[in-house]
């Protein structure tokens, strides 16, 4: 299981330190920073948040939120056009362009990504990484082709998950914004995506999404134990202890947060200080933000 907070390794570009976070050397050891990553769920150009992928609430302008979270010390942002695939359209490029301009930190964008050209367009706008979800299930070889053309470090495979006793791991892959079951086991899918060239995985628990009851640790552990590439925990964070549990118990390389920041429960600084006090390497000072 990849849950150690301090990893000894040579800095090798084939290993995905570039995604986990920048590494620093301390006492001869490589310390990889764990990332705090606010998530911007976007519908019709507006920032929204729901529970279990439904009952969406309008929370304002995603561009303003991106600027605020960048200034507050977030390590990265995820922008998800959550209805693009269901509406059979591309990602809202004007909103993405404005968000890239407002953010001073790396931006991952997903939603409506169905072809190499979609990835190319987003990267041309200045997006750091592109997340692929439904299209990967429809055409798994898209991930191989994209990795060859753009590099695996530019690819994140997002996996929406739901508990299912019918699956070997107990978790099933869902697509089309969580509306369609696939009959695919989450762990088997995570392994396949890594083999085809994914640079990182973003498994989101539909069961915990928006609940603020904590990440689905059994699902998270199942994924992190199955792959070597970085994994971002997503779905359910509500308190500071949840972040620590996702990293230490779940083996996550980064934690996605939404309700915790959107509703002002905690600042990003509070999150990082809490983790740092417990021995988790995070970037706290401006001097460590050398992007």
N, C-alpha and C positions, 0 to 999 in steps of 0.2 A: 504493500500500500504506500502511496506517495504522500505521506502526511507529516514528514519531518519538516520543521521550520527552518533548519539550517542544513543545507545540502552541500556536500563536498563534491566538486566536479570541476573539470576543465571547462572554460567558457568556449563552447563549441557551437558554431552557428547552426549545426544540424539539430541541436537541442533547442527547445523553444524558450530559452531565457528571454528572448526579445518580447514574448507575449506575457510571461509571468510578471515581469517588471524588470527594471534595470537591476543589475546585481552589484553588490559592493563586497569588497574583501575585508574581513575582520578576523584578526588572529589566524590568518592563513586559510580561512574558510570562505567559501562563496555563500553569501546570504542573498536569497532572492526575495525581493519585496512582494508582499501580498497586496493586491490592488482592491481599492474601493471604487466601484463602478456604478454610478447612478444610471438607471434605465429610463429612457424617454419613450413610452408607448404613445404613438401618434395616430390619431384618426381624424380624417378631414382637415389635416394641418394643425390640429390642436393636441396639446398634451392631455392624456387621459389616464385614468387608473380604475381598474375593476377588481372583482373578486372571482377567482376561478374562471377567468377569461370572459366574464360577463358583467352586467350592471356597471357600465362605464360611467365615470364622472369626469366632467370637463375641469381641468386644473390650470388651463391657461395656455401661454405661448411657449412651445418647446424651444424656440430660439433663445428667449430670455432665460429659460431654465438652464440651457446649455452654458450660457455665459456665466450665470450665477454659480453653477456647480464647478465650472472651471476655476473661477476665482476663489472658491471655497476650499480648493485643494484636492478635488477628485483626481484620480489617476487616469481615468479613461471614461468615455461615455458610450452607451449603447442606444441607438435610435432605431426603433422598430415600427415600421408602417404596418400596423397590425391587421388592417383590412385589405391590403393590396392584393394578396393572393386570392382571397375569397371573392373579391371584386374583379379578378382577372385583369389587373392592370399593373403597370410598373410602379416602383417607388416614387413618392412625390419629390421629384428632383429639385424644384425650386425651394422647398422647405429644407431639404438636405443641404443644398448650397448655402442657404442662409445660416444653417446650424454650424456648418464647417467654418464659416466666416466668424461666427460668434465664439466658437470654442477655441481654447488655447491648449487643449489636450487632445490625444488621439480619439477618433470617433469610429465606432463600429456601426455599420448600417445594415439592416435586414428588412425583409418584407417585399414581396413582388419580384424577387430575384429569381429569374427562370432560365437565363442563358448567359453565355460568356459575355455577350455584348452588354448585358445589364451590369455585370461586374466591372467591365471596362469603363462604362459611363460613370459609375460611382467612384472608382479609383481616380478617374480624371478630375473629379470635383474636389479631390483632396481627402476623401475618406481613407482612413488608415487600414481598415479591414472590412470585408464584406461577409455578412452572415447569410447562409443558405439553409433552408429548411425543407419545405414541401418539394421543391424542385429536385433536391438530392434523393428523395424517396422515389419520385417519378422517373428520374434518370441518374442513378448513382455514378455513372461514368462522368457526369458533369464535374464532379469533384476532382477526378483524375485529370481531366482536360484543363480545368481551372488551375490546379496546382502546377501543372506543366507550364502554362502560359504566364501566370502571375506570381507563382511561388506560394508554397503552402503557408508561409507566414502571413499572407494576405487573406486567408480563408478561415472562417469560423463556421462550423456546422451547428446550427441551433436545433435542439431536439426537445419538442414538447412531449411530456411524459404523463401517463396516467396509470394509477395502480390497476393491476389486472392479475387475478389468480391464474388466468390461462397462460400467462407468459412464464418461461423458466426463471427469469429474474424477479418476477412479480410486477414488472412495469412494461407498459406498451407504448410504442411511438404513435403519436397523434400528429395529424397534418391539417392544413387549411385552417389555421387559426384555432386548432383544437377541436374542430367540428367533425373530423373524419378519422376513424380508427384504421390502423394499417395491418394489424396482426403481426407486427414486427416487434421482437423483443429489444428493449432499450440497450442492454449490454451487448448483444450481438451486433446491433446497429452501430454503437459507439466504436467497437473494434473494426468494423468494416470501413467506417468513415476515416479512421486513423490510417488504415491500410491504403485507402484510395488517395490520401493526401491532405486531409484536413489538418490545419495548423493548431486548432483549438476546438473545444466543444463547449456549448452553452446549453446544458440540460435544464429545462424549466419544469417544475412540478405544477401541473394543472390543479392537483388536489390541494396544494398549499398556496397557490398564487393569490396575493392580496389578503391572505388570512392573518398575516402578522403573527403566526403561531410557530414560526421557525421553519427552516429549510427541511426538505424531506431527506434526512440523513441516510437512511437505508438506500434510497435511490442514488444519492450522491456518492456514497461509498462504493456501491456496485459499479458505478462508472469510473471513478478514479482508480479503483483497483484493477480495472480491465485495460486501461490505456496508459501510455507514457506522455502523451501530449497534454498541455495545460487544460484544466477544466474550470469553468466559472460556475459557481453555485447560483441558482436563480429560483425564486418563488417561495415567499413565506417569511422573509426577514421582518422582525418586528421589534427586536430589542438587541442590545449590544452583545449579549451572550450568544445570540444566534450566529453572529458573524464569527465569533471565536470557535463555536462548535463546527461550523461549516469548514473552517480551515484545519483545525486540529483533529476533529473526529471524522470529518468528511473528506479531508485531503484536498480541498479546493485551493486553486492558485489565485483566485480572485472571487469577490462576492458582489453580486448584483444587488442593488438596493433601489427601492422605489418608494413605497409608502413611508418608510422611515425618514426620507429626506423631503418628499413632496409635501407631507403634512407637518413638517417642522418638528418631528419628535426628537431628532438628534442632528447635530451638525456633523459634517464629515470630519472635522477636527476631533470631535468627541469620539467618533468611531475609531479613528486612528490612535488616539491616545489610549483608549481602552485596550486595544490590541497590543500596542507597544508595551504597556505596563505588564502584559502577560507573556512577553517574550516573542511576539509575532513581529517579524521585520516589516515595517511600513515606512513610507516616506512622510516625514513630518515637517521638516523645515524647507524654506524656499531654496536653500542651498542644495537640497537633495532632489530638486525638481529639474535637473539638468537636461530637459528634453530639447 
